[in-house]
Amino acid sequence: MRLVFPSSQGLVERSRLGRALVEAVATLIAAIATLLCALAISREPGPGILAVVLCLSLSRSQLDRDRRGRIEAVFVLPAVGLAAAGVGILLHRFPIVGALVFTAGMFVSIWLRRFGPMARRVGSLIALPFVTLLTVPYIPPKQPGPVPVLLLPIVVGLLALFWVNLMHALAQALRLLPRVGHAAFVAAPTPESSLRPIASTRMAIQMAVALLLSFAVGYAAFPQHWSWIVLTAFIVNSGNRGRLDVAHKSVLRVLGAAVGTLIALVLGVHLGLDEHTIVILILTAIFLGVWLRPLGYGWWALFVTVALALLQDLVGVPAARMLWPRLEEIVIGAIIGVAAGWFVLPVRSTGVLRRRIADALAALSTALDRQQPAGNTDAFFAALHAVEQVAPPFRATRHIAQRVRPERSADWIEALLSCREPGGKLIEQGQAPPSVHRALAHARRSMREPVQILPALQQLHACLHDASGR
């Protein structure tokens, strides 16, 4: 028996798309404003492209949504941007040294997650300029501008942070976007074993191996445009939530890039568009990618491929000559990323899911504790959101998983998410009958036995529904 709640899931999807639409509009306006500022400073193509990429990354990472995040970004982003500019020069002049330094920087940005939320945010800021180097490789300037070359990425980064921050603050003031504070829920730390490191350390090692392999293959086979292999390997392993997540993301990346390649070929080669139309199409593709990304990573890969292909056509690089080699490099990078995620200290996807379900149940138990103040649902809803983040690959492989293994992981997710509404009502009421506490305790114990998880979660949902109905 499988629980299905189409109406509730449909409301969640519509709400998510509505919020994504507001974020897409705010991101597009911020990108246009930053692009105009960058063009006013320098007519070179690099700063303009960097402006758009940084706006996309900052908006996606949500590092500017509260006061502490803004302060951290203002102080950390310039220093990291200067370091990234130096790495870009190394990648251009001394590729092997640049690759080693780049890999070390990305390793540190992920490894820092073990030290808590503050270190996690700093790690995200460290990764941000480094990732832009793969999308916007170092281009030696032809004409010096009013800002020194080394300081130009810092100025552009601060401009992007200013405009994204302004657009988000305006959307929050108009109540179009919710105000974001610090995470209300923090999972309990897992003790590290000397034989098997914790997940963040394993993810950092996986990323380092994937980047080193992709750099080696890129330098050897595609010396002129190696960055697509490295970028794909990074994307596939970024935010690694288990082997299944890595495989799922790689498939979406390849399929989205393939469809985007075909669309870009039609637009750039066969229609013969002028520059103004190409710019409008690039901004439209960015807008659609940001808006539809909550529906699946494939949409983002599709529209970003279209945007970057049109951008290369705009700066004079023939699209037909570049798109098919790019697709080949994306496939190779995806294979490298999947291999690193599956064979280098792998993280079991069901283990990640069970841990997040257990964290959500712990948050619900704490919120329903009679000694806690009533009405605070933030921690429980944040824990449910963490479960939703790992849901797409399990849902995509639901039918295959049912034939291969018996635990029916996707059904665990649906059963737990169905507890959102009745659980939230009980938390707001501040009272829960003993039957709910017994069902909750049984569900938490069932995490040790996969066969018992689904019945226990179904029983918990039934008890929550009955108690909230009263």
C-alpha positions as a Markdown table, in Angstrom:
| # | Residue | x | y | z |
|---|---|---|---|---|
| 1 | Met | 0.0 | 0.0 | 0.0 |
| 2 | Arg | 1.4 | 3.4 | -1.0 |
| 3 | Leu | 0.2 | 6.7 | 0.3 |
| 4 | Val | -0.5 | 9.4 | -2.3 |
| 5 | Phe | -1.6 | 12.9 | -1.5 |
| 6 | Pro | -2.0 | 14.6 | -4.9 |
| 7 | Ser | -3.8 | 17.7 | -3.7 |
| 8 | Ser | -1.3 | 18.5 | -1.0 |
| 9 | Gln | 1.7 | 17.8 | -3.3 |
| 10 | Gly | 0.1 | 20.0 | -6.0 |
| 11 | Leu | -0.3 | 22.9 | -3.6 |
| 12 | Val | 3.4 | 22.6 | -2.6 |
| 13 | Glu | 4.5 | 22.5 | -6.3 |
| 14 | Arg | 2.4 | 25.6 | -7.2 |
| 15 | Ser | 3.7 | 27.4 | -4.1 |
| 16 | Arg | 7.3 | 26.5 | -5.1 |
| 17 | Leu | 6.8 | 27.6 | -8.6 |
| 18 | Gly | 5.3 | 30.9 | -7.5 |
| 19 | Arg | 8.2 | 31.6 | -5.2 |
| 20 | Ala | 10.6 | 30.6 | -8.0 |
| 21 | Leu | 8.9 | 33.0 | -10.4 |
| 22 | Val | 9.5 | 35.9 | -8.0 |
| 23 | Glu | 13.1 | 34.8 | -7.5 |
| 24 | Ala | 13.6 | 34.6 | -11.3 |
| 25 | Val | 12.3 | 38.1 | -11.8 |
| 26 | Ala | 14.5 | 39.5 | -9.0 |
| 27 | Thr | 17.5 | 37.6 | -10.4 |
| 28 | Leu | 16.9 | 38.8 | -13.9 |
| 29 | Ile | 16.7 | 42.5 | -12.8 |
| 30 | Ala | 19.8 | 42.1 | -10.7 |
| 31 | Ala | 21.7 | 40.5 | -13.5 |
| 32 | Ile | 20.7 | 43.2 | -16.0 |
| 33 | Ala | 21.7 | 46.0 | -13.5 |
| 34 | Thr | 25.0 | 44.4 | -12.7 |
| 35 | Leu | 25.7 | 43.8 | -16.4 |
| 36 | Leu | 25.1 | 47.4 | -17.2 |
| 37 | Cys | 27.4 | 48.5 | -14.4 |
| 38 | Ala | 30.1 | 46.1 | -15.5 |
| 39 | Leu | 29.9 | 47.3 | -19.1 |
| 40 | Ala | 30.2 | 50.9 | -17.8 |
| 41 | Ile | 33.4 | 49.9 | -16.1 |
| 42 | Ser | 34.9 | 47.8 | -18.8 |
| 43 | Arg | 33.9 | 47.0 | -22.4 |
| 44 | Glu | 35.6 | 43.6 | -22.2 |
| 45 | Pro | 33.3 | 40.6 | -22.4 |
| 46 | Gly | 34.7 | 38.8 | -19.3 |
| 47 | Pro | 33.4 | 41.2 | -16.6 |
| 48 | Gly | 29.9 | 41.3 | -18.2 |
| 49 | Ile | 29.7 | 37.5 | -18.3 |
| 50 | Leu | 31.1 | 37.3 | -14.7 |
| 51 | Ala | 28.4 | 39.8 | -13.6 |
| 52 | Val | 25.6 | 37.6 | -14.9 |
| 53 | Val | 27.1 | 34.3 | -13.5 |
| 54 | Leu | 27.7 | 35.8 | -10.1 |
| 55 | Cys | 24.1 | 37.1 | -9.9 |
| 56 | Leu | 22.8 | 33.7 | -10.7 |
| 57 | Ser | 25.0 | 32.0 | -8.2 |
| 58 | Leu | 24.3 | 34.5 | -5.4 |
| 59 | Ser | 20.6 | 34.3 | -6.0 |
| 60 | Arg | 20.7 | 30.5 | -6.0 |
| 61 | Ser | 22.8 | 30.2 | -2.9 |
| 62 | Gln | 20.7 | 32.6 | -0.9 |
| 63 | Leu | 23.8 | 33.8 | 1.0 |
| 64 | Asp | 22.4 | 37.4 | 1.1 |
| 65 | Arg | 19.0 | 36.7 | 2.6 |
| 66 | Asp | 19.8 | 37.8 | 6.2 |
| 67 | Arg | 21.9 | 40.5 | 7.9 |
| 68 | Arg | 24.7 | 38.1 | 8.9 |
| 69 | Gly | 24.9 | 36.6 | 5.4 |
| 70 | Arg | 25.3 | 40.1 | 3.9 |
| 71 | Ile | 28.1 | 41.0 | 6.3 |
| 72 | Glu | 29.9 | 37.7 | 5.7 |
| 73 | Ala | 29.6 | 38.1 | 2.0 |
| 74 | Val | 30.8 | 41.7 | 2.0 |
| 75 | Phe | 34.0 | 40.8 | 3.9 |
| 76 | Val | 34.7 | 37.3 | 2.5 |
| 77 | Leu | 33.7 | 37.6 | -1.2 |
| 78 | Pro | 36.3 | 40.3 | -2.1 |
| 79 | Ala | 39.2 | 38.2 | -0.5 |
| 80 | Val | 38.0 | 35.0 | -2.2 |
| 81 | Gly | 37.4 | 36.8 | -5.5 |
| 82 | Leu | 41.0 | 38.1 | -5.4 |
| 83 | Ala | 42.3 | 34.6 | -4.7 |
| 84 | Ala | 40.1 | 33.2 | -7.5 |
| 85 | Ala | 41.4 | 35.8 | -9.9 |
| 86 | Gly | 44.9 | 34.6 | -9.1 |
| 87 | Val | 43.9 | 31.0 | -9.7 |
| 88 | Gly | 42.4 | 32.1 | -13.0 |
| 89 | Ile | 45.8 | 33.6 | -14.0 |
| 90 | Leu | 47.5 | 30.3 | -13.0 |
| 91 | Leu | 45.0 | 28.3 | -15.0 |
| 92 | His | 45.8 | 30.4 | -18.0 |
| 93 | Arg | 49.6 | 30.6 | -17.7 |
| 94 | Phe | 50.5 | 27.5 | -15.6 |
| 95 | Pro | 47.6 | 25.1 | -16.1 |
| 96 | Ile | 48.9 | 22.2 | -14.0 |
| 97 | Val | 49.6 | 24.4 | -11.0 |
| 98 | Gly | 46.3 | 26.2 | -11.5 |
| 99 | Ala | 44.4 | 22.9 | -11.5 |
| 100 | Leu | 46.0 | 21.8 | -8.3 |
| 101 | Val | 45.3 | 25.1 | -6.5 |
| 102 | Phe | 41.7 | 25.0 | -7.9 |
| 103 | Thr | 41.1 | 21.5 | -6.6 |
| 104 | Ala | 42.6 | 22.4 | -3.2 |
| 105 | Gly | 40.2 | 25.4 | -2.9 |
| 106 | Met | 37.2 | 23.3 | -3.8 |
| 107 | Phe | 38.2 | 20.6 | -1.4 |
| 108 | Val | 38.5 | 23.1 | 1.5 |
| 109 | Ser | 35.2 | 24.7 | 0.7 |
| 110 | Ile | 33.4 | 21.3 | 1.1 |
| 111 | Trp | 35.6 | 20.1 | 4.0 |
| 112 | Leu | 34.7 | 23.2 | 6.1 |
| 113 | Arg | 31.1 | 22.0 | 6.4 |
| 114 | Arg | 32.1 | 19.8 | 9.3 |
| 115 | Phe | 32.6 | 22.8 | 11.5 |
| 116 | Gly | 29.0 | 24.1 | 11.6 |
| 117 | Pro | 26.7 | 26.6 | 9.8 |
| 118 | Met | 29.1 | 29.5 | 9.9 |
| 119 | Ala | 31.9 | 27.5 | 8.2 |
| 120 | Arg | 29.4 | 26.1 | 5.8 |
| 121 | Arg | 28.5 | 29.6 | 4.6 |
| 122 | Val | 32.1 | 30.6 | 4.3 |
| 123 | Gly | 32.7 | 27.4 | 2.3 |
| 124 | Ser | 29.9 | 28.4 | -0.1 |
| 125 | Leu | 31.4 | 31.9 | -0.5 |
| 126 | Ile | 34.8 | 30.3 | -1.2 |
| 127 | Ala | 33.3 | 28.0 | -3.9 |
| 128 | Leu | 31.3 | 30.7 | -5.6 |
| 129 | Pro | 34.2 | 32.6 | -7.4 |
| 130 | Phe | 36.0 | 29.4 | -8.1 |
| 131 | Val | 33.0 | 28.0 | -10.0 |
| 132 | Thr | 32.6 | 31.1 | -12.1 |
| 133 | Leu | 36.2 | 30.5 | -13.4 |
| 134 | Leu | 34.8 | 27.4 | -15.1 |
| 135 | Thr | 32.0 | 29.3 | -16.7 |
| 136 | Val | 34.0 | 32.5 | -17.3 |
| 137 | Pro | 37.6 | 31.4 | -18.0 |
| 138 | Tyr | 40.3 | 34.0 | -17.6 |
| 139 | Ile | 40.5 | 36.3 | -20.6 |
| 140 | Pro | 43.5 | 38.6 | -20.9 |
| 141 | Pro | 42.1 | 42.1 | -21.3 |
| 142 | Lys | 42.9 | 43.9 | -24.6 |
| 143 | Gln | 42.2 | 47.4 | -23.4 |
| 144 | Pro | 42.9 | 48.6 | -19.8 |
| 145 | Gly | 40.0 | 50.2 | -18.0 |
| 146 | Pro | 39.6 | 52.6 | -15.1 |
| 147 | Val | 39.7 | 49.6 | -12.6 |
| 148 | Pro | 42.9 | 47.5 | -12.4 |
| 149 | Val | 42.6 | 44.0 | -13.8 |
| 150 | Leu | 43.1 | 42.2 | -10.5 |
| 151 | Leu | 40.5 | 44.3 | -8.8 |
| 152 | Leu | 37.9 | 44.0 | -11.5 |
| 153 | Pro | 36.5 | 40.7 | -10.3 |
| 154 | Ile | 36.2 | 42.1 | -6.8 |
| 155 | Val | 34.3 | 45.2 | -8.0 |
| 156 | Val | 32.0 | 43.1 | -10.2 |
| 157 | Gly | 31.4 | 40.7 | -7.3 |
| 158 | Leu | 30.4 | 43.5 | -4.9 |
| 159 | Leu | 28.1 | 45.0 | -7.6 |
| 160 | Ala | 26.4 | 41.6 | -8.0 |
| 161 | Leu | 26.0 | 41.2 | -4.3 |
| 162 | Phe | 24.6 | 44.7 | -4.0 |
| 163 | Trp | 22.0 | 44.3 | -6.8 |
| 164 | Val | 20.9 | 40.8 | -5.7 |
| 165 | Asn | 20.7 | 42.0 | -2.1 |
| 166 | Leu | 18.6 | 45.0 | -3.2 |
| 167 | Met | 16.2 | 43.0 | -5.3 |
| 168 | His | 15.7 | 40.3 | -2.6 |
| 169 | Ala | 15.2 | 43.0 | 0.1 |
| 170 | Leu | 12.6 | 44.7 | -2.1 |
| 171 | Ala | 10.8 | 41.4 | -2.7 |
| 172 | Gln | 10.8 | 40.7 | 1.0 |
| 173 | Ala | 9.5 | 44.2 | 1.8 |
| 174 | Leu | 6.7 | 43.6 | -0.6 |
| 175 | Arg | 6.1 | 40.2 | 1.0 |
| 176 | Leu | 6.7 | 38.4 | -2.3 |
| 177 | Leu | 9.5 | 36.4 | -0.7 |
| 178 | Pro | 9.8 | 35.1 | 2.9 |
| 179 | Arg | 12.4 | 36.5 | 5.1 |
| 180 | Val | 15.2 | 34.0 | 5.6 |
| 181 | Gly | 16.9 | 33.7 | 8.9 |
| 182 | His | 19.4 | 31.1 | 10.1 |
| 183 | Ala | 18.5 | 27.5 | 9.8 |
| 184 | Ala | 16.0 | 26.6 | 12.5 |
| 185 | Phe | 17.1 | 23.0 | 12.4 |
| 186 | Val | 20.6 | 21.6 | 12.6 |
| 187 | Ala | 21.1 | 17.9 | 12.3 |
| 188 | Ala | 23.0 | 16.2 | 15.1 |
| 189 | Pro | 26.6 | 15.7 | 14.2 |
| 190 | Thr | 27.8 | 12.2 | 13.3 |
| 191 | Pro | 31.0 | 11.0 | 15.1 |
| 192 | Glu | 33.9 | 10.5 | 12.7 |
| 193 | Ser | 35.6 | 7.2 | 12.4 |
| 194 | Ser | 39.3 | 6.9 | 11.7 |
| 195 | Leu | 38.4 | 4.2 | 9.2 |
| 196 | Arg | 35.5 | 6.0 | 7.5 |
| 197 | Pro | 35.3 | 9.8 | 7.5 |
| 198 | Ile | 32.1 | 11.7 | 8.0 |
| 199 | Ala | 30.0 | 12.6 | 4.9 |
| 200 | Ser | 31.4 | 16.1 | 4.4 |
| 201 | Thr | 35.0 | 14.8 | 4.4 |
| 202 | Arg | 34.0 | 12.0 | 1.9 |
| 203 | Met | 32.3 | 14.5 | -0.3 |
| 204 | Ala | 35.4 | 16.7 | -0.3 |
| 205 | Ile | 37.6 | 13.7 | -1.2 |
| 206 | Gln | 35.2 | 12.7 | -4.0 |
| 207 | Met | 35.2 | 16.2 | -5.4 |
| 208 | Ala | 39.0 | 16.4 | -5.4 |
| 209 | Val | 39.3 | 13.1 | -7.2 |
| 210 | Ala | 36.6 | 14.1 | -9.8 |
| 211 | Leu | 38.3 | 17.4 | -10.4 |
| 212 | Leu | 41.8 | 16.0 | -10.8 |
| 213 | Leu | 40.6 | 13.4 | -13.2 |
| 214 | Ser | 38.5 | 15.9 | -15.2 |
| 215 | Phe | 41.4 | 18.3 | -15.4 |
| 216 | Ala | 43.7 | 15.5 | -16.6 |
| 217 | Val | 41.3 | 14.3 | -19.3 |
| 218 | Gly | 40.5 | 17.9 | -20.3 |
| 219 | Tyr | 44.1 | 18.9 | -20.7 |
| 220 | Ala | 45.0 | 15.8 | -22.6 |
| 221 | Ala | 41.9 | 15.5 | -24.9 |
| 222 | Phe | 40.4 | 19.0 | -25.1 |
| 223 | Pro | 43.2 | 21.5 | -24.4 |
| 224 | Gln | 41.3 | 24.5 | -25.9 |
| 225 | His | 38.1 | 24.1 | -24.0 |
| 226 | Trp | 38.7 | 21.7 | -21.0 |
| 227 | Ser | 36.4 | 23.7 | -18.7 |
| 228 | Trp | 33.2 | 21.9 | -19.7 |
| 229 | Ile | 34.5 | 18.6 | -18.5 |
| 230 | Val | 35.6 | 20.1 | -15.2 |
| 231 | Leu | 32.4 | 22.0 | -14.8 |
| 232 | Thr | 30.2 | 19.0 | -15.4 |
| 233 | Ala | 32.2 | 16.8 | -13.0 |
| 234 | Phe | 31.8 | 19.6 | -10.4 |
| 235 | Ile | 28.1 | 19.9 | -10.9 |
| 236 | Val | 27.5 | 16.2 | -10.7 |
| 237 | Asn | 29.3 | 15.9 | -7.4 |
| 238 | Ser | 28.2 | 19.3 | -5.9 |
| 239 | Gly | 25.8 | 18.8 | -3.0 |
| 240 | Asn | 26.3 | 15.1 | -3.2 |
| 241 | Arg | 23.5 | 13.4 | -1.3 |
| 242 | Gly | 24.4 | 9.8 | -2.1 |
| 243 | Arg | 25.2 | 7.7 | -5.1 |
| 244 | Leu | 21.7 | 7.7 | -6.5 |
| 245 | Asp | 21.7 | 11.5 | -6.4 |
| 246 | Val | 24.9 | 11.7 | -8.3 |
| 247 | Ala | 23.6 | 9.3 | -11.0 |
| 248 | His | 20.3 | 11.1 | -11.2 |
| 249 | Lys | 21.9 | 14.5 | -11.6 |
| 250 | Ser | 24.3 | 13.3 | -14.2 |
| 251 | Val | 21.5 | 11.9 | -16.4 |
| 252 | Leu | 19.5 | 15.2 | -16.1 |
| 253 | Arg | 22.7 | 17.2 | -16.9 |
| 254 | Val | 23.3 | 15.2 | -20.1 |
| 255 | Leu | 19.7 | 15.2 | -21.3 |
| 256 | Gly | 19.2 | 18.9 | -20.6 |
| 257 | Ala | 22.5 | 19.8 | -22.3 |
| 258 | Ala | 21.6 | 17.6 | -25.3 |
| 259 | Val | 18.2 | 19.3 | -25.8 |
| 260 | Gly | 19.7 | 22.7 | -25.2 |
| 261 | Thr | 22.4 | 22.0 | -27.8 |
| 262 | Leu | 19.7 | 21.2 | -30.4 |
| 263 | Ile | 17.8 | 24.4 | -29.6 |
| 264 | Ala | 20.9 | 26.5 | -29.7 |
| 265 | Leu | 21.8 | 25.1 | -33.1 |
| 266 | Val | 18.4 | 26.0 | -34.5 |
| 267 | Leu | 18.5 | 29.5 | -33.0 |
| 268 | Gly | 22.1 | 30.4 | -33.6 |
| 269 | Val | 22.8 | 28.7 | -37.0 |
| 270 | His | 19.5 | 28.4 | -38.9 |
| 271 | Leu | 17.7 | 31.5 | -37.9 |
| 272 | Gly | 20.5 | 34.0 | -38.2 |
| 273 | Leu | 19.6 | 36.3 | -35.3 |
| 274 | Asp | 20.9 | 39.8 | -34.8 |
| 275 | Glu | 22.8 | 40.9 | -31.7 |
| 276 | His | 19.8 | 42.5 | -29.9 |
| 277 | Thr | 17.6 | 39.5 | -30.4 |
| 278 | Ile | 20.4 | 37.2 | -29.1 |
| 279 | Val | 20.8 | 39.3 | -26.0 |
| 280 | Ile | 17.0 | 39.1 | -25.4 |
| 281 | Leu | 17.0 | 35.3 | -25.9 |
| 282 | Ile | 20.0 | 34.9 | -23.5 |
| 283 | Leu | 18.1 | 36.8 | -20.7 |
| 284 | Thr | 14.9 | 34.8 | -21.5 |
| 285 | Ala | 16.8 | 31.5 | -21.2 |
| 286 | Ile | 18.3 | 32.6 | -17.9 |
| 287 | Phe | 14.9 | 33.6 | -16.6 |
| 288 | Leu | 13.3 | 30.3 | -17.6 |
| 289 | Gly | 16.2 | 28.3 | -16.2 |
| 290 | Val | 15.9 | 30.0 | -12.8 |
| 291 | Trp | 12.1 | 29.7 | -12.7 |
| 292 | Leu | 11.8 | 26.1 | -13.8 |
| 293 | Arg | 14.7 | 24.7 | -11.8 |
| 294 | Pro | 12.5 | 23.6 | -8.9 |
| 295 | Leu | 10.8 | 21.2 | -11.3 |
| 296 | Gly | 14.1 | 19.4 | -12.0 |
| 297 | Tyr | 17.7 | 20.1 | -12.7 |
| 298 | Gly | 17.3 | 19.1 | -16.4 |
| 299 | Trp | 15.4 | 22.4 | -17.0 |
| 300 | Trp | 18.3 | 24.4 | -15.6 |
| 301 | Ala | 20.8 | 22.5 | -17.7 |
| 302 | Leu | 18.7 | 22.9 | -20.9 |
| 303 | Phe | 18.3 | 26.7 | -20.6 |
| 304 | Val | 21.8 | 27.4 | -19.4 |
| 305 | Thr | 23.2 | 25.5 | -22.4 |
| 306 | Val | 21.1 | 27.6 | -24.7 |
| 307 | Ala | 22.2 | 30.8 | -23.0 |
| 308 | Leu | 25.9 | 30.0 | -23.0 |
| 309 | Ala | 25.7 | 28.8 | -26.7 |
| 310 | Leu | 24.0 | 32.0 | -27.7 |
| 311 | Leu | 26.6 | 34.0 | -25.7 |
| 312 | Gln | 29.4 | 32.4 | -27.6 |
| 313 | Asp | 27.6 | 33.1 | -30.9 |
| 314 | Leu | 27.3 | 36.7 | -29.7 |
| 315 | Val | 31.1 | 37.1 | -29.1 |
| 316 | Gly | 32.0 | 35.5 | -32.4 |
| 317 | Val | 32.5 | 31.8 | -31.7 |
| 318 | Pro | 30.6 | 29.7 | -34.3 |
| 319 | Ala | 27.9 | 27.8 | -32.4 |
| 320 | Ala | 27.9 | 24.8 | -34.8 |
| 321 | Arg | 31.6 | 24.3 | -34.2 |
| 322 | Met | 31.4 | 24.3 | -30.4 |
| 323 | Leu | 28.1 | 22.7 | -29.4 |
| 324 | Trp | 28.8 | 19.1 | -30.3 |
| 325 | Pro | 32.3 | 19.0 | -28.8 |
| 326 | Arg | 30.7 | 20.6 | -25.7 |
| 327 | Leu | 28.1 | 17.9 | -25.5 |
| 328 | Glu | 30.8 | 15.3 | -25.7 |
| 329 | Glu | 32.7 | 16.9 | -22.9 |
| 330 | Ile | 29.6 | 17.1 | -20.8 |
| 331 | Val | 29.1 | 13.3 | -21.2 |
| 332 | Ile | 32.7 | 12.7 | -20.3 |
| 333 | Gly | 32.5 | 14.9 | -17.2 |
| 334 | Ala | 29.3 | 13.2 | -16.1 |
| 335 | Ile | 31.0 | 9.8 | -16.3 |
| 336 | Ile | 33.9 | 11.0 | -14.3 |
| 337 | Gly | 31.6 | 12.6 | -11.7 |
| 338 | Val | 29.5 | 9.4 | -11.3 |
| 339 | Ala | 32.6 | 7.2 | -11.1 |
| 340 | Ala | 34.0 | 9.4 | -8.2 |
| 341 | Gly | 30.7 | 9.4 | -6.4 |
| 342 | Trp | 30.2 | 5.7 | -6.7 |
| 343 | Phe | 33.6 | 4.3 | -6.1 |
| 344 | Val | 35.5 | 6.8 | -3.9 |
| 345 | Leu | 34.3 | 6.5 | -0.3 |
| 346 | Pro | 30.7 | 6.3 | -1.5 |
| 347 | Val | 27.7 | 7.7 | 0.5 |
| 348 | Arg | 24.7 | 5.4 | 0.5 |
| 349 | Ser | 21.6 | 7.3 | -0.7 |
| 350 | Thr | 19.2 | 5.3 | 1.5 |
| 351 | Gly | 21.5 | 6.0 | 4.5 |
| 352 | Val | 21.2 | 9.8 | 3.8 |
| 353 | Leu | 17.4 | 9.5 | 3.5 |
| 354 | Arg | 17.0 | 7.5 | 6.7 |
| 355 | Arg | 19.2 | 10.0 | 8.6 |
| 356 | Arg | 17.1 | 13.0 | 7.3 |
| 357 | Ile | 13.8 | 11.2 | 8.1 |
| 358 | Ala | 15.2 | 10.5 | 11.6 |
| 359 | Asp | 16.1 | 14.2 | 12.0 |
| 360 | Ala | 12.6 | 15.2 | 10.9 |
| 361 | Leu | 11.0 | 12.9 | 13.5 |
| 362 | Ala | 13.4 | 14.2 | 16.2 |
| 363 | Ala | 12.4 | 17.8 | 15.3 |
| 364 | Leu | 8.7 | 16.8 | 15.5 |
| 365 | Ser | 9.2 | 15.1 | 18.9 |
| 366 | Thr | 11.0 | 18.2 | 20.2 |
| 367 | Ala | 8.3 | 20.5 | 19.0 |
| 368 | Leu | 5.6 | 18.4 | 20.6 |
| 369 | Asp | 7.4 | 18.3 | 23.9 |
| 370 | Arg | 5.1 | 19.8 | 26.6 |
| 371 | Gln | 8.1 | 21.7 | 28.0 |
| 372 | Gln | 8.6 | 23.5 | 24.7 |
| 373 | Pro | 6.7 | 26.7 | 23.7 |
| 374 | Ala | 3.8 | 26.0 | 21.4 |
| 375 | Gly | 3.5 | 27.1 | 17.9 |
| 376 | Asn | 7.1 | 27.0 | 16.6 |
| 377 | Thr | 7.0 | 24.8 | 13.5 |
| 378 | Asp | 10.2 | 26.2 | 12.0 |
| 379 | Ala | 12.5 | 23.3 | 13.0 |
| 380 | Phe | 10.0 | 20.6 | 11.8 |
| 381 | Phe | 9.3 | 22.3 | 8.5 |
| 382 | Ala | 13.1 | 22.9 | 7.9 |
| 383 | Ala | 13.7 | 19.2 | 8.5 |
| 384 | Leu | 11.0 | 18.2 | 6.1 |
| 385 | His | 12.5 | 20.5 | 3.5 |
| 386 | Ala | 15.8 | 18.7 | 4.0 |
| 387 | Val | 14.0 | 15.4 | 3.2 |
| 388 | Glu | 12.4 | 17.0 | 0.1 |
| 389 | Gln | 15.9 | 17.9 | -1.2 |
| 390 | Val | 16.8 | 14.2 | -1.4 |
| 391 | Ala | 13.4 | 13.1 | -2.8 |
| 392 | Pro | 13.8 | 13.6 | -6.7 |
| 393 | Pro | 16.1 | 10.7 | -7.4 |
| 394 | Phe | 14.1 | 8.3 | -5.3 |
| 395 | Arg | 10.9 | 9.4 | -7.0 |
| 396 | Ala | 12.5 | 9.2 | -10.5 |
| 397 | Thr | 13.6 | 5.6 | -9.8 |
| 398 | Arg | 10.6 | 4.4 | -7.9 |
| 399 | His | 9.6 | 1.6 | -10.2 |
| 400 | Ile | 13.2 | 0.3 | -10.6 |
| 401 | Ala | 13.8 | 0.5 | -6.9 |
| 402 | Gln | 10.7 | -1.6 | -6.1 |
| 403 | Arg | 12.1 | -4.4 | -8.2 |
| 404 | Val | 15.7 | -4.2 | -6.9 |
| 405 | Arg | 15.3 | -3.6 | -3.2 |
| 406 | Pro | 12.3 | -4.0 | -0.8 |
| 407 | Glu | 12.5 | -0.9 | 1.3 |
| 408 | Arg | 10.5 | 1.3 | -1.1 |
| 409 | Ser | 12.3 | 4.5 | -0.2 |
| 410 | Ala | 10.1 | 6.9 | -2.2 |
| 411 | Asp | 7.1 | 5.8 | -0.2 |
| 412 | Trp | 8.9 | 6.7 | 3.0 |
| 413 | Ile | 9.2 | 10.2 | 1.7 |
| 414 | Glu | 5.6 | 10.5 | 0.7 |
| 415 | Ala | 4.4 | 9.1 | 4.1 |
| 416 | Leu | 6.6 | 11.5 | 6.0 |
| 417 | Leu | 5.7 | 14.6 | 4.0 |
| 418 | Ser | 2.0 | 13.8 | 4.5 |
| 419 | Cys | 2.6 | 14.5 | 8.2 |
| 420 | Arg | 3.4 | 18.2 | 7.4 |
| 421 | Glu | -0.1 | 19.6 | 7.8 |
| 422 | Pro | -1.4 | 17.6 | 10.8 |
| 423 | Gly | 1.9 | 17.8 | 12.5 |
| 424 | Gly | 2.0 | 21.6 | 12.0 |
| 425 | Lys | -1.5 | 21.9 | 13.4 |
| 426 | Leu | -0.6 | 19.9 | 16.6 |
| 427 | Ile | 2.5 | 21.9 | 17.1 |
| 428 | Glu | 0.5 | 25.1 | 16.9 |
| 429 | Gln | -2.0 | 23.8 | 19.3 |
| 430 | Gly | 0.7 | 22.8 | 21.8 |
| 431 | Gln | -1.1 | 19.6 | 22.8 |
| 432 | Ala | -0.7 | 16.0 | 21.5 |
| 433 | Pro | -2.4 | 12.9 | 22.9 |
| 434 | Pro | -0.4 | 10.0 | 24.2 |
| 435 | Ser | -1.2 | 8.0 | 21.0 |
| 436 | Val | 0.8 | 10.5 | 18.9 |
| 437 | His | 3.8 | 10.3 | 21.2 |
| 438 | Arg | 3.7 | 6.5 | 21.1 |
| 439 | Ala | 3.5 | 6.4 | 17.3 |
| 440 | Leu | 6.3 | 9.0 | 17.0 |
| 441 | Ala | 8.5 | 6.9 | 19.3 |
| 442 | His | 7.8 | 3.8 | 17.3 |
| 443 | Ala | 8.6 | 5.6 | 14.0 |
| 444 | Arg | 11.9 | 6.8 | 15.4 |
| 445 | Arg | 12.8 | 3.2 | 16.5 |
| 446 | Ser | 11.9 | 1.9 | 13.1 |
| 447 | Met | 14.7 | 3.7 | 11.5 |
| 448 | Arg | 17.0 | 0.8 | 12.4 |
| 449 | Glu | 14.8 | -1.7 | 10.5 |
| 450 | Pro | 14.0 | -0.6 | 6.9 |
| 451 | Val | 11.1 | -3.0 | 6.6 |
| 452 | Gln | 9.3 | -1.3 | 9.5 |
| 453 | Ile | 9.8 | 2.3 | 8.4 |
| 454 | Leu | 6.8 | 2.6 | 6.0 |
| 455 | Pro | 4.2 | 1.0 | 8.3 |
| 456 | Ala | 5.5 | 3.1 | 11.2 |
| 457 | Leu | 5.3 | 6.4 | 9.2 |
| 458 | Gln | 1.8 | 5.5 | 8.0 |
| 459 | Gln | 0.7 | 4.8 | 11.6 |
| 460 | Leu | 2.2 | 8.2 | 12.6 |
| 461 | His | 0.3 | 10.0 | 9.9 |
| 462 | Ala | -3.0 | 8.4 | 10.9 |
| 463 | Cys | -2.4 | 9.4 | 14.6 |
| 464 | Leu | -1.5 | 12.9 | 13.7 |
| 465 | His | -4.5 | 13.2 | 11.4 |
| 466 | Asp | -6.9 | 12.0 | 14.0 |
| 467 | Ala | -5.5 | 14.1 | 16.7 |
| 468 | Ser | -5.4 | 17.3 | 14.6 |
| 469 | Gly | -9.0 | 16.6 | 13.5 |
| 470 | Arg | -10.1 | 16.7 | 17.1 |
